[in-house]
Amino acid sequence: DAWLAARLALGAELQTRAAERAREIAGPDASADALAEIAANMRRARLAGYGYVARVIARTDALPWLAEIRVPALVVCGEHDQATPPALNKEIAEKVTGAKYVELPGCGHCPPLEQPDAFLKAIGEFARL
């Protein structure tokens, strides 16, 4: 309940706190361009949608059914991700049979924006391109 209340409060402030929040969730190696794109994406969020997603996350525990996944899975996480930390991502990868876990050094919560080359390399290697 406390987590959800904090997310809903944050959602109400995303338009004005986007740049600050981008710096909070990005890793220490995030470029100015990546921070700007993360902030722009946050400003695009609408309170109703953000609140809906926060409520779903707060009320859904996917961990018990992850073992039922029977397709190849890649879990990519930033070393400095505070929103979905490496420990949680490692647990997810361990519960999905055969999943591959990749942690990107220096990266935070937004690997595709913070480290697009490393992110695409991880996907390419996983897909064997």
MMTF fields as JSON, N, C-alpha, C and O atoms, coordinates in Angstrom:
{
  "mmtfVersion": "1.0.0",
  "mmtfProducer": "UNKNOWN",
  "numBonds": 515,
  "numAtoms": 516,
  "numGroups": 129,
  "numChains": 1,
  "numModels": 1,
  "chainsPerModel": [1],
  "groupsPerChain": [129],
  "chainIdList": ["A"],
  "bondAtomList": [4, 2, 8, 6, 12, 10, 16, 14, 20, 18, 24, 22, 28, 26, 32, 30, 36, 34, 40, 38, 44, 42, 48, 46, 52, 50, 56, 54, 60, 58, 64, 62, 68, 66, 72, 70, 76, 74, 80, 78, 84, 82, 88, 86, 92, 90, 96, 94, 100, 98, 104, 102, 108, 106, 112, 110, 116, 114, 120, 118, 124, 122, 128, 126, 132, 130, 136, 134, 140, 138, 144, 142, 148, 146, 152, 150, 156, 154, 160, 158, 164, 162, 168, 166, 172, 170, 176, 174, 180, 178, 184, 182, 188, 186, 192, 190, 196, 194, 200, 198, 204, 202, 208, 206, 212, 210, 216, 214, 220, 218, 224, 222, 228, 226, 232, 230, 236, 234, 240, 238, 244, 242, 248, 246, 252, 250, 256, 254, 260, 258, 264, 262, 268, 266, 272, 270, 276, 274, 280, 278, 284, 282, 288, 286, 292, 290, 296, 294, 300, 298, 304, 302, 308, 306, 312, 310, 316, 314, 320, 318, 324, 322, 328, 326, 332, 330, 336, 334, 340, 338, 344, 342, 348, 346, 352, 350, 356, 354, 360, 358, 364, 362, 368, 366, 372, 370, 376, 374, 380, 378, 384, 382, 388, 386, 392, 390, 396, 394, 400, 398, 404, 402, 408, 406, 412, 410, 416, 414, 420, 418, 424, 422, 428, 426, 432, 430, 436, 434, 440, 438, 444, 442, 448, 446, 452, 450, 456, 454, 460, 458, 464, 462, 468, 466, 472, 470, 476, 474, 480, 478, 484, 482, 488, 486, 492, 490, 496, 494, 500, 498, 504, 502, 508, 506, 512, 510],
  "bondOrderList": [1, 1, 1, 1, 1, 1, 1, 1, 1, 1, 1, 1, 1, 1, 1, 1, 1, 1, 1, 1, 1, 1, 1, 1, 1, 1, 1, 1, 1, 1, 1, 1, 1, 1, 1, 1, 1, 1, 1, 1, 1, 1, 1, 1, 1, 1, 1, 1, 1, 1, 1, 1, 1, 1, 1, 1, 1, 1, 1, 1, 1, 1, 1, 1, 1, 1, 1, 1, 1, 1, 1, 1, 1, 1, 1, 1, 1, 1, 1, 1, 1, 1, 1, 1, 1, 1, 1, 1, 1, 1, 1, 1, 1, 1, 1, 1, 1, 1, 1, 1, 1, 1, 1, 1, 1, 1, 1, 1, 1, 1, 1, 1, 1, 1, 1, 1, 1, 1, 1, 1, 1, 1, 1, 1, 1, 1, 1, 1],
  "groupList": [{"groupName": "ASP", "atomNameList": ["N", "CA", "C", "O"], "elementList": ["N", "C", "C", "O"], "formalChargeList": [0, 0, 0, 0], "bondAtomList": [1, 0, 2, 1, 3, 2], "bondOrderList": [1, 1, 2], "singleLetterCode": "D", "chemCompType": "L-PEPTIDE LINKING"}, {"groupName": "ALA", "atomNameList": ["N", "CA", "C", "O"], "elementList": ["N", "C", "C", "O"], "formalChargeList": [0, 0, 0, 0], "bondAtomList": [1, 0, 2, 1, 3, 2], "bondOrderList": [1, 1, 2], "singleLetterCode": "A", "chemCompType": "L-PEPTIDE LINKING"}, {"groupName": "TRP", "atomNameList": ["N", "CA", "C", "O"], "elementList": ["N", "C", "C", "O"], "formalChargeList": [0, 0, 0, 0], "bondAtomList": [1, 0, 2, 1, 3, 2], "bondOrderList": [1, 1, 2], "singleLetterCode": "W", "chemCompType": "L-PEPTIDE LINKING"}, {"groupName": "LEU", "atomNameList": ["N", "CA", "C", "O"], "elementList": ["N", "C", "C", "O"], "formalChargeList": [0, 0, 0, 0], "bondAtomList": [1, 0, 2, 1, 3, 2], "bondOrderList": [1, 1, 2], "singleLetterCode": "L", "chemCompType": "L-PEPTIDE LINKING"}, {"groupName": "ARG", "atomNameList": ["N", "CA", "C", "O"], "elementList": ["N", "C", "C", "O"], "formalChargeList": [0, 0, 0, 0], "bondAtomList": [1, 0, 2, 1, 3, 2], "bondOrderList": [1, 1, 2], "singleLetterCode": "R", "chemCompType": "L-PEPTIDE LINKING"}, {"groupName": "GLY", "atomNameList": ["N", "CA", "C", "O"], "elementList": ["N", "C", "C", "O"], "formalChargeList": [0, 0, 0, 0], "bondAtomList": [1, 0, 2, 1, 3, 2], "bondOrderList": [1, 1, 2], "singleLetterCode": "G", "chemCompType": "PEPTIDE LINKING"}, {"groupName": "GLU", "atomNameList": ["N", "CA", "C", "O"], "elementList": ["N", "C", "C", "O"], "formalChargeList": [0, 0, 0, 0], "bondAtomList": [1, 0, 2, 1, 3, 2], "bondOrderList": [1, 1, 2], "singleLetterCode": "E", "chemCompType": "L-PEPTIDE LINKING"}, {"groupName": "GLN", "atomNameList": ["N", "CA", "C", "O"], "elementList": ["N", "C", "C", "O"], "formalChargeList": [0, 0, 0, 0], "bondAtomList": [1, 0, 2, 1, 3, 2], "bondOrderList": [1, 1, 2], "singleLetterCode": "Q", "chemCompType": "L-PEPTIDE LINKING"}, {"groupName": "THR", "atomNameList": ["N", "CA", "C", "O"], "elementList": ["N", "C", "C", "O"], "formalChargeList": [0, 0, 0, 0], "bondAtomList": [1, 0, 2, 1, 3, 2], "bondOrderList": [1, 1, 2], "singleLetterCode": "T", "chemCompType": "L-PEPTIDE LINKING"}, {"groupName": "ILE", "atomNameList": ["N", "CA", "C", "O"], "elementList": ["N", "C", "C", "O"], "formalChargeList": [0, 0, 0, 0], "bondAtomList": [1, 0, 2, 1, 3, 2], "bondOrderList": [1, 1, 2], "singleLetterCode": "I", "chemCompType": "L-PEPTIDE LINKING"}, {"groupName": "PRO", "atomNameList": ["N", "CA", "C", "O"], "elementList": ["N", "C", "C", "O"], "formalChargeList": [0, 0, 0, 0], "bondAtomList": [1, 0, 2, 1, 3, 2], "bondOrderList": [1, 1, 2], "singleLetterCode": "P", "chemCompType": "L-PEPTIDE LINKING"}, {"groupName": "SER", "atomNameList": ["N", "CA", "C", "O"], "elementList": ["N", "C", "C", "O"], "formalChargeList": [0, 0, 0, 0], "bondAtomList": [1, 0, 2, 1, 3, 2], "bondOrderList": [1, 1, 2], "singleLetterCode": "S", "chemCompType": "L-PEPTIDE LINKING"}, {"groupName": "ASN", "atomNameList": ["N", "CA", "C", "O"], "elementList": ["N", "C", "C", "O"], "formalChargeList": [0, 0, 0, 0], "bondAtomList": [1, 0, 2, 1, 3, 2], "bondOrderList": [1, 1, 2], "singleLetterCode": "N", "chemCompType": "L-PEPTIDE LINKING"}, {"groupName": "MET", "atomNameList": ["N", "CA", "C", "O"], "elementList": ["N", "C", "C", "O"], "formalChargeList": [0, 0, 0, 0], "bondAtomList": [1, 0, 2, 1, 3, 2], "bondOrderList": [1, 1, 2], "singleLetterCode": "M", "chemCompType": "L-PEPTIDE LINKING"}, {"groupName": "TYR", "atomNameList": ["N", "CA", "C", "O"], "elementList": ["N", "C", "C", "O"], "formalChargeList": [0, 0, 0, 0], "bondAtomList": [1, 0, 2, 1, 3, 2], "bondOrderList": [1, 1, 2], "singleLetterCode": "Y", "chemCompType": "L-PEPTIDE LINKING"}, {"groupName": "VAL", "atomNameList": ["N", "CA", "C", "O"], "elementList": ["N", "C", "C", "O"], "formalChargeList": [0, 0, 0, 0], "bondAtomList": [1, 0, 2, 1, 3, 2], "bondOrderList": [1, 1, 2], "singleLetterCode": "V", "chemCompType": "L-PEPTIDE LINKING"}, {"groupName": "CYS", "atomNameList": ["N", "CA", "C", "O"], "elementList": ["N", "C", "C", "O"], "formalChargeList": [0, 0, 0, 0], "bondAtomList": [1, 0, 2, 1, 3, 2], "bondOrderList": [1, 1, 2], "singleLetterCode": "C", "chemCompType": "L-PEPTIDE LINKING"}, {"groupName": "HIS", "atomNameList": ["N", "CA", "C", "O"], "elementList": ["N", "C", "C", "O"], "formalChargeList": [0, 0, 0, 0], "bondAtomList": [1, 0, 2, 1, 3, 2], "bondOrderList": [1, 1, 2], "singleLetterCode": "H", "chemCompType": "L-PEPTIDE LINKING"}, {"groupName": "LYS", "atomNameList": ["N", "CA", "C", "O"], "elementList": ["N", "C", "C", "O"], "formalChargeList": [0, 0, 0, 0], "bondAtomList": [1, 0, 2, 1, 3, 2], "bondOrderList": [1, 1, 2], "singleLetterCode": "K", "chemCompType": "L-PEPTIDE LINKING"}, {"groupName": "PHE", "atomNameList": ["N", "CA", "C", "O"], "elementList": ["N", "C", "C", "O"], "formalChargeList": [0, 0, 0, 0], "bondAtomList": [1, 0, 2, 1, 3, 2], "bondOrderList": [1, 1, 2], "singleLetterCode": "F", "chemCompType": "L-PEPTIDE LINKING"}],
  "groupTypeList": [0, 1, 2, 3, 1, 1, 4, 3, 1, 3, 5, 1, 6, 3, 7, 8, 4, 1, 1, 6, 4, 1, 4, 6, 9, 1, 5, 10, 0, 1, 11, 1, 0, 1, 3, 1, 6, 9, 1, 1, 12, 13, 4, 4, 1, 4, 3, 1, 5, 14, 5, 14, 15, 1, 4, 15, 9, 1, 4, 8, 0, 1, 3, 10, 2, 3, 1, 6, 9, 4, 15, 10, 1, 3, 15, 15, 16, 5, 6, 17, 0, 7, 1, 8, 10, 10, 1, 3, 12, 18, 6, 9, 1, 6, 18, 15, 8, 5, 1, 18, 14, 15, 6, 3, 10, 5, 16, 5, 17, 16, 10, 10, 3, 6, 7, 10, 0, 1, 19, 3, 18, 1, 9, 5, 6, 19, 1, 4, 3],
  "groupIdList": [1, 2, 3, 4, 5, 6, 7, 8, 9, 10, 11, 12, 13, 14, 15, 16, 17, 18, 19, 20, 21, 22, 23, 24, 25, 26, 27, 28, 29, 30, 31, 32, 33, 34, 35, 36, 37, 38, 39, 40, 41, 42, 43, 44, 45, 46, 47, 48, 49, 50, 51, 52, 53, 54, 55, 56, 57, 58, 59, 60, 61, 62, 63, 64, 65, 66, 67, 68, 69, 70, 71, 72, 73, 74, 75, 76, 77, 78, 79, 80, 81, 82, 83, 84, 85, 86, 87, 88, 89, 90, 91, 92, 93, 94, 95, 96, 97, 98, 99, 100, 101, 102, 103, 104, 105, 106, 107, 108, 109, 110, 111, 112, 113, 114, 115, 116, 117, 118, 119, 120, 121, 122, 123, 124, 125, 126, 127, 128, 129],
  "secStructList": [7, 2, 2, 2, 2, 2, 2, 2, 2, 2, 2, 2, 2, 2, 2, 2, 2, 2, 2, 2, 2, 2, 2, 2, 2, 1, 7, 6, 6, 7, 7, 2, 2, 2, 2, 2, 2, 2, 2, 2, 2, 2, 2, 2, 7, 7, 2, 2, 2, 2, 2, 2, 2, 2, 2, 2, 2, 2, 2, 7, 7, 7, 4, 4, 4, 4, 4, 4, 7, 7, 1, 7, 7, 3, 3, 3, 3, 3, 6, 6, 7, 1, 1, 1, 7, 2, 2, 2, 2, 2, 2, 2, 2, 2, 2, 1, 6, 6, 7, 3, 3, 3, 3, 3, 6, 6, 7, 7, 1, 7, 2, 2, 2, 2, 7, 2, 2, 2, 2, 2, 2, 2, 2, 2, 2, 2, 2, 6, 7],
  "xCoordList": [0.826, 0.0, 0.864, 0.552, 1.948, 2.831, 3.496, 3.613, 3.935, 4.552, 3.566, 3.917, 2.324, 1.315, 1.016, 0.911, 0.881, 0.619, 1.749, 1.502, 2.982, 4.127, 4.125, 4.435, 3.778, 3.733, 2.631, 2.832, 1.469, 0.37, 0.727, 0.389, 1.403, 1.857, 2.877, 2.837, 3.775, 4.766, 4.082, 4.446, 3.095, 2.373, 1.762, 1.738, 1.266, 0.658, 1.691, 1.342, 2.965, 4.03, 4.932, 5.873, 4.669, 5.583, 5.797, 6.901, 4.766, 4.914, 5.946, 6.693, 5.989, 6.904, 8.221, 9.207, 8.262, 9.468, 10.153, 11.02, 9.79, 10.303, 11.832, 12.452, 12.438, 13.902, 14.571, 15.556, 14.049, 14.598, 14.441, 15.372, 13.272, 13.011, 13.876, 14.325, 14.109, 14.975, 16.361, 16.952, 16.886, 18.207, 18.184, 19.19, 17.06, 16.949, 16.961, 17.554, 16.32, 16.202, 17.287, 17.504, 17.968, 19.032, 20.303, 20.495, 21.153, 22.439, 23.418, 23.146, 24.558, 25.538, 26.177, 26.741, 26.095, 26.709, 25.731, 26.094, 24.504, 23.505, 23.923, 24.343, 23.801, 24.145, 23.047, 21.939, 23.379, 22.387, 21.222, 20.07, 21.519, 20.457, 19.527, 18.307, 20.112, 19.286, 18.407, 17.223, 18.972, 18.188, 17.049, 15.934, 17.324, 16.291, 15.168, 13.994, 15.517, 14.494, 13.677, 12.46, 14.333, 13.609, 12.629, 11.473, 13.086, 12.212, 11.059, 9.926, 11.334, 10.272, 9.226, 8.027, 9.676, 8.723, 7.876, 6.683, 8.468, 7.697, 6.659, 5.539, 7.032, 6.071, 4.902, 3.821, 5.116, 4.034, 3.027, 1.892, 3.442, 2.557, 1.357, 1.47, 0.239, -0.978, -1.307, -1.128, -1.784, -2.018, -2.911, -2.628, -3.971, -4.889, -4.17, -4.305, -3.415, -2.685, -1.586, -1.409, -0.848, 0.22, -0.354, 0.205, -1.472, -2.119, -2.614, -2.496, -3.168, -3.653, -2.501, -2.611, -1.404, -0.248, 0.307, 0.646, 0.4, 0.896, 0.01, 0.511, -1.299, -2.222, -2.053, -2.081, -1.88, -1.675, -0.384, -0.37, 0.691, 1.966, 1.825, 2.32, 1.156, 1.01, 0.196, 0.381, -0.695, -1.599, -1.262, -1.994, -0.163, 0.18, 1.526, 2.525, 1.543, 2.789, 3.022, 2.414, 3.895, 4.152, 5.11, 5.177, 5.843, 6.864, 6.327, 7.014, 5.131, 4.672, 4.443, 4.543, 4.143, 3.862, 4.976, 4.807, 6.108, 7.211, 7.742, 8.181, 7.708, 8.198, 7.363, 7.81, 6.157, 5.299, 5.695, 5.224, 6.547, 6.975, 7.865, 8.843, 7.528, 8.24, 8.818, 8.991, 9.108, 9.716, 11.033, 11.221, 11.937, 13.199, 12.929, 12.07, 13.671, 13.462, 14.799, 15.769, 14.826, 15.993, 15.575, 14.591, 16.315, 16.066, 17.258, 18.375, 17.019, 18.077, 17.833, 16.72, 18.88, 18.751, 19.957, 21.072, 19.738, 20.838, 21.418, 20.689, 22.719, 23.419, 22.872, 22.828, 22.456, 21.999, 20.478, 19.984, 19.749, 18.288, 17.711, 17.849, 17.07, 16.454, 14.967, 14.372, 14.37, 12.936, 12.683, 11.781, 13.479, 13.434, 14.871, 15.552, 15.33, 16.75, 17.291, 16.534, 18.61, 19.231, 18.817, 18.6, 18.706, 18.329, 16.971, 16.797, 16.014, 14.692, 14.795, 14.202, 15.54, 15.692, 16.399, 16.045, 17.39, 18.061, 17.072, 17.067, 16.241, 15.224, 14.259, 13.895, 13.854, 12.968, 13.653, 13.053, 14.891, 15.614, 15.796, 15.749, 16.0, 16.165, 14.867, 14.9, 13.731, 12.445, 11.931, 11.123, 12.392, 11.985, 12.986, 14.173, 12.512, 13.383, 14.208, 13.664, 15.515, 16.411, 16.593, 17.22, 16.07, 16.203, 17.658, 18.44, 17.997, 19.33, 19.224, 18.319, 20.149, 20.194, 21.397, 22.514, 21.167, 22.239, 22.11, 21.051, 23.19, 23.22, 24.17, 25.325, 23.691, 24.498, 25.167, 24.481, 26.485, 27.217, 26.972, 26.894, 26.854, 26.688, 25.307, 25.053, 24.41, 23.075, 22.048, 22.209, 21.001, 19.903, 18.684, 18.801, 17.52, 16.239, 15.87, 14.909, 16.6, 16.198, 17.301, 17.816, 17.675, 18.761, 18.617, 19.618, 17.423, 17.353, 17.723, 18.202, 17.506, 17.836, 19.225, 19.935, 19.611, 20.896, 22.066, 23.113, 21.895, 22.971, 22.401, 22.391, 21.93, 21.264, 22.146, 21.653, 23.426, 24.293, 24.442, 24.334, 24.69, 24.837, 23.516, 23.497, 22.415, 21.095, 20.819, 20.385, 21.071, 20.848, 21.806, 21.436, 23.025, 23.983, 23.462, 23.541, 22.931, 22.386, 21.232, 21.135, 20.366, 19.237, 19.747, 19.287, 20.694, 21.245, 21.913, 21.722, 22.696, 23.353, 22.32, 22.463, 21.292, 20.248, 19.513, 19.209, 19.237, 18.514, 19.446, 18.991, 20.737, 21.762, 21.789, 21.904, 21.683, 21.715, 23.133, 23.364],
  "yCoordList": [-1.207, 0.0, 1.264, 2.244, 1.223, 2.391, 2.615, 3.751, 1.51, 1.635, 2.239, 3.134, 1.739, 2.236, 3.709, 4.494, 4.081, 5.491, 6.386, 7.471, 5.927, 6.709, 6.82, 7.883, 5.731, 5.767, 6.702, 7.455, 6.662, 7.534, 8.998, 9.856, 9.28, 10.649, 11.079, 12.207, 10.184, 10.478, 10.719, 11.641, 9.892, 10.054, 11.433, 12.009, 11.961, 13.294, 14.388, 15.499, 14.075, 15.067, 14.827, 15.589, 13.794, 13.449, 14.59, 14.761, 15.358, 16.45, 17.471, 18.019, 17.723, 18.738, 18.163, 18.894, 16.881, 16.247, 15.305, 14.529, 15.355, 14.388, 14.396, 13.333, 15.557, 15.621, 15.1, 14.365, 15.471, 14.989, 13.48, 12.784, 12.985, 11.552, 10.76, 9.659, 11.314, 10.647, 10.443, 9.374, 11.467, 11.338, 10.306, 9.642, 10.166, 9.198, 7.757, 6.888, 7.494, 6.099, 5.683, 4.49, 6.651, 6.318, 5.954, 6.333, 5.223, 4.868, 6.024, 7.016, 5.899, 6.982, 7.274, 8.351, 6.336, 6.525, 7.061, 7.188, 7.373, 7.847, 9.187, 10.098, 9.286, 10.528, 11.571, 11.258, 12.794, 13.873, 13.583, 13.867, 13.018, 12.676, 11.604, 11.687, 10.599, 9.541, 10.112, 9.785, 10.957, 11.573, 12.411, 12.386, 13.146, 13.971, 13.102, 13.45, 11.97, 11.08, 10.409, 10.276, 9.989, 9.395, 10.411, 10.081, 11.643, 12.699, 12.989, 13.188, 13.015, 13.257, 12.15, 12.42, 10.906, 9.797, 9.931, 9.629, 10.373, 10.57, 11.667, 11.547, 12.738, 13.83, 13.392, 13.978, 12.361, 11.842, 11.011, 10.82, 10.521, 9.677, 10.484, 11.664, 9.835, 10.461, 9.815, 8.611, 10.616, 10.162, 8.925, 8.001, 8.89, 7.737, 6.458, 5.437, 6.498, 5.32, 4.923, 3.74, 5.899, 5.635, 4.994, 4.032, 5.536, 4.986, 3.572, 2.723, 3.312, 1.96, 0.959, -0.106, 1.302, 0.407, 0.196, -0.929, 1.248, 1.125, 0.187, -0.626, 0.3, -0.584, -2.051, -2.952, -2.281, -3.649, -4.223, -5.359, -3.453, -3.914, -4.231, -5.255, -3.357, -3.547, -4.786, -5.375, -5.179, -6.293, -7.597, -8.58, -7.603, -8.784, -9.335, -8.616, -10.599, -11.285, -12.335, -13.404, -12.036, -12.953, -14.077, -15.089, -13.914, -14.911, -16.336, -17.243, -16.592, -17.979, -18.678, -19.903, -17.945, -18.616, -18.496, -18.929, -17.919, -17.795, -19.148, -19.272, -20.146, -21.478, -22.102, -23.05, -21.581, -22.109, -21.599, -22.123, -20.594, -20.049, -21.069, -21.539, -21.408, -22.461, -21.974, -22.762, -20.723, -20.166, -19.502, -19.141, -19.34, -18.667, -17.275, -16.541, -16.93, -15.643, -14.979, -15.632, -13.683, -12.871, -11.827, -11.114, -11.741, -10.74, -9.791, -10.184, -8.544, -7.536, -6.53, -6.033, -6.241, -5.345, -4.43, -4.834, -3.21, -2.3, -2.557, -2.841, -2.456, -2.667, -1.762, -2.156, -0.559, 0.429, 0.627, 1.658, -0.335, -0.226, -0.303, -1.315, 0.772, 0.809, 0.476, 0.082, 0.634, 0.349, -1.154, -1.657, -1.862, -3.333, -3.801, -4.071, -3.896, -4.127, -5.457, -6.4, -5.519, -6.747, -7.988, -9.041, -7.894, -9.081, -9.62, -10.834, -8.743, -9.173, -9.765, -10.806, -9.108, -9.618, -10.968, -11.833, -11.154, -12.455, -13.521, -14.639, -13.173, -14.122, -14.496, -15.662, -13.514, -13.779, -14.737, -15.726, -14.451, -15.298, -16.719, -17.684, -16.849, -18.179, -18.975, -20.2, -18.301, -18.995, -19.382, -20.302, -18.687, -19.019, -20.04, -19.743, -21.216, -22.293, -21.869, -21.487, -21.942, -21.648, -20.18, -19.851, -19.296, -17.865, -17.431, -17.979, -16.444, -15.857, -14.496, -13.716, -14.222, -12.952, -12.147, -12.662, -10.892, -9.982, -8.717, -8.092, -8.349, -7.126, -6.143, -6.475, -4.95, -3.948, -3.017, -2.289, -3.039, -2.195, -0.712, -0.268, 0.037, 1.484, 1.939, 3.141, 1.002, 1.31, 1.308, 0.608, 2.093, 2.134, 1.402, 0.293, 2.017, 1.384, 1.371, 0.704, 2.079, 2.229, 1.803, 2.64, 0.52, 0.079, 0.468, 0.844, 0.4, 0.76, 2.217, 2.54, 3.093, 4.504, 4.837, 5.657, 4.199, 4.509, 3.862, 4.486, 2.63, 1.897, 1.101, -0.13, 1.811, 1.124, 0.091, -0.966, 0.373, -0.588, -1.872, -2.968, -1.746, -2.928, -3.689, -4.919, -2.943, -3.568, -4.377, -5.527, -3.772, -4.466, -5.638, -6.661, -5.499, -6.616, -7.79, -8.934, -7.522, -8.6, -9.301, -10.527, -8.532, -9.131, -9.923, -11.036, -9.352, -10.045, -11.36, -12.366, -11.351, -12.58, -13.611, -14.807, -13.135, -14.039, -14.668, -15.861, -13.837, -14.307, -14.995, -15.527, -14.978, -15.576, -14.955, -15.654, -13.653, -12.941, -12.807, -12.24],
  "zCoordList": [0.0, 0.0, 0.0, -0.677, 0.766, 0.819, -0.541, -1.001, -1.188, -2.497, -3.496, -4.264, -3.477, -4.405, -4.145, -5.087, -2.907, -2.58, -3.083, -3.609, -2.919, -3.398, -4.917, -5.457, -5.619, -7.077, -7.557, -8.51, -6.911, -7.317, -7.092, -7.908, -5.995, -5.736, -6.787, -7.278, -7.121, -8.154, -9.499, -10.229, -9.821, -11.079, -11.214, -12.302, -10.103, -10.114, -10.355, -10.755, -10.11, -10.263, -11.473, -11.693, -12.254, -13.339, -14.333, -14.851, -14.598, -15.565, -15.093, -15.904, -13.807, -13.284, -12.78, -12.679, -12.462, -11.91, -12.893, -12.492, -14.149, -15.125, -15.203, -15.162, -15.313, -15.434, -14.169, -14.243, -13.027, -11.753, -11.626, -11.223, -11.968, -11.865, -12.846, -12.528, -14.033, -15.011, -14.419, -14.571, -13.744, -13.114, -11.989, -11.742, -11.313, -10.218, -10.72, -10.081, -11.847, -12.293, -13.275, -13.49, -13.868, -14.82, -14.068, -12.913, -14.74, -14.167, -14.266, -14.942, -13.593, -13.569, -14.922, -15.118, -15.848, -17.163, -18.214, -19.384, -17.813, -18.776, -19.372, -18.659, -20.675, -21.376, -21.176, -20.739, -21.5, -21.431, -22.376, -22.047, -23.555, -24.511, -23.941, -24.088, -23.291, -22.695, -21.59, -21.508, -20.745, -19.667, -20.239, -19.716, -21.301, -21.931, -22.495, -22.365, -23.125, -23.688, -22.585, -22.71, -21.513, -20.383, -19.814, -19.549, -19.625, -19.097, -20.053, -19.614, -21.347, -22.331, -22.273, -22.346, -22.141, -22.021, -20.768, -20.791, -19.695, -18.454, -18.616, -18.121, -19.309, -19.518, -20.399, -20.334, -21.223, -22.068, -21.276, -21.714, -20.114, -19.304, -18.822, -18.492, -18.793, -18.272, -16.938, -16.755, -16.022, -14.657, -14.601, -13.839, -15.384, -15.339, -15.745, -15.071, -16.826, -17.284, -16.323, -16.03, -15.831, -14.872, -13.611, -13.083, -13.134, -11.941, -12.162, -11.277, -13.341, -13.653, -13.626, -13.017, -14.283, -14.325, -12.914, -12.548, -12.133, -10.754, -9.937, -9.159, -10.114, -9.376, -9.809, -8.971, -11.095, -11.586, -11.006, -10.533, -11.04, -10.495, -9.007, -8.536, -8.276, -6.825, -6.478, -5.413, -7.362, -7.054, -7.777, -7.664, -8.511, -9.295, -8.853, -8.826, -8.512, -8.183, -9.251, -9.221, -10.187, -11.295, -10.919, -11.616, -9.839, -9.496, -9.428, -9.896, -8.87, -8.774, -10.113, -10.181, -11.166, -12.445, -13.477, -14.616, -13.1, -14.063, -14.535, -15.679, -13.681, -14.061, -15.179, -15.824, -15.415, -16.474, -17.863, -18.872, -17.919, -19.208, -19.89, -19.308, -21.118, -21.845, -23.166, -24.095, -23.252, -24.464, -24.07, -22.909, -25.019, -24.694, -24.114, -24.604, -23.071, -22.407, -22.122, -21.735, -22.319, -22.018, -20.992, -21.189, -19.91, -18.879, -18.891, -18.553, -19.282, -19.342, -18.23, -18.055, -17.487, -16.343, -16.271, -16.603, -15.841, -15.578, -14.197, -13.247, -14.097, -12.823, -11.724, -10.559, -12.088, -11.107, -11.133, -10.677, -11.654, -11.73, -10.321, -9.633, -9.907, -8.58, -8.644, -7.641, -9.817, -9.954, -9.998, -9.329, -10.784, -10.838, -10.679, -11.667, -9.446, -9.171, -9.685, -9.913, -9.865, -10.348, -9.56, -10.159, -8.26, -7.468, -7.914, -8.019, -8.175, -8.64, -10.043, -10.327, -10.911, -12.272, -12.302, -13.102, -11.444, -11.35, -10.882, -11.397, -9.909, -9.428, -10.554, -10.705, -11.33, -12.463, -13.437, -13.859, -13.79, -14.736, -14.194, -14.957, -12.895, -12.296, -12.338, -12.458, -12.243, -12.206, -13.589, -13.714, -14.625, -15.995, -16.53, -16.666, -16.826, -17.282, -18.491, -19.527, -18.345, -19.458, -19.781, -20.788, -18.964, -19.259, -19.165, -18.388, -19.965, -19.923, -19.249, -19.543, -18.349, -17.625, -18.105, -18.165, -18.442, -18.841, -18.005, -17.965, -17.343, -16.548, -17.221, -17.491, -17.487, -18.181, -17.161, -16.443, -17.098, -16.146, -16.4, -17.545, -15.321, -15.42, -15.829, -15.916, -16.081, -16.599, -15.47, -14.471, -15.642, -14.688, -15.227, -15.747, -15.104, -15.405, -16.893, -17.277, -17.72, -19.126, -20.098, -20.84, -20.109, -20.984, -22.456, -23.065, -23.063, -24.488, -24.761, -25.847, -23.788, -23.972, -23.45, -24.033, -22.35, -21.74, -22.466, -22.641, -22.881, -23.543, -24.727, -24.708, -25.749, -26.859, -27.56, -27.953, -27.722, -28.408, -27.598, -28.149, -26.3, -25.438, -25.346, -25.325, -25.293, -25.226, -26.499, -26.428, -27.653, -28.924, -29.097, -29.672, -28.609, -28.663, -27.853, -28.301, -26.663, -25.815, -26.517, -26.486, -27.144, -27.872, -29.07, -29.325, -29.802, -30.966, -30.61, -31.293, -29.541, -29.101, -28.644, -28.901, -27.973, -27.507, -28.688, -28.691, -29.685, -30.861, -31.871, -32.884, -31.587, -32.439, -33.842, -34.849, -33.874, -35.171, -35.664, -36.733]
}
